[in-house]
Amino acid sequence: MPGIVSVPHGWPGKANVNLLTDMDVRDPITGYPDFKALLCKIEAI
């Protein structure tokens, strides 16, 4: 789908997609980290 970035999980070591997310962003009700829907910026390297 246009505008959607999907990143598979389960890779070991430095390939861990959770290293790209902010652990301080929490759901205000549950306090659970928000990992399902995050904004991202894609740049050519």
C-alpha positions as CSV (number, residue, x, y, z in Angstrom):
1,M,0.0,0.0,0.0
2,P,1.3,3.5,-0.7
3,G,2.3,5.4,2.4
4,I,2.8,2.2,4.5
5,V,6.2,0.9,5.8
6,S,6.2,-2.7,7.0
7,V,9.2,-3.9,9.0
8,P,9.5,-7.6,9.8
9,H,10.5,-8.4,13.4
10,G,12.4,-11.3,15.0
11,W,15.9,-10.5,13.6
12,P,18.7,-11.0,16.1
13,G,21.4,-8.5,17.3
14,K,21.8,-5.1,15.7
15,A,19.0,-5.9,13.1
16,N,16.4,-5.5,15.9
17,V,13.7,-3.1,14.6
18,N,12.9,-2.1,18.2
19,L,16.3,-0.2,18.2
20,L,14.6,2.3,15.8
21,T,11.7,3.2,18.1
22,D,11.5,5.5,21.1
23,M,11.0,3.5,24.3
24,D,9.7,6.7,26.0
25,V,6.5,6.9,23.9
26,R,3.8,5.2,26.0
27,D,0.1,4.7,25.7
28,P,-1.4,7.2,28.2
29,I,-3.9,4.7,29.6
30,T,-2.0,1.4,29.8
31,G,1.6,2.7,29.9
32,Y,2.5,0.1,27.2
33,P,5.1,1.1,24.6
34,D,3.6,2.2,21.3
35,F,5.0,-0.2,18.7
36,K,2.1,-0.8,16.3
37,A,1.8,2.5,14.5
38,L,4.8,4.9,14.4
39,L,5.5,7.8,12.1
40,C,8.7,7.5,10.1
41,K,10.8,9.5,7.6
42,I,12.4,7.7,4.6
43,E,15.5,9.2,3.1
44,A,17.8,8.0,0.3
45,I,21.3,7.2,1.3
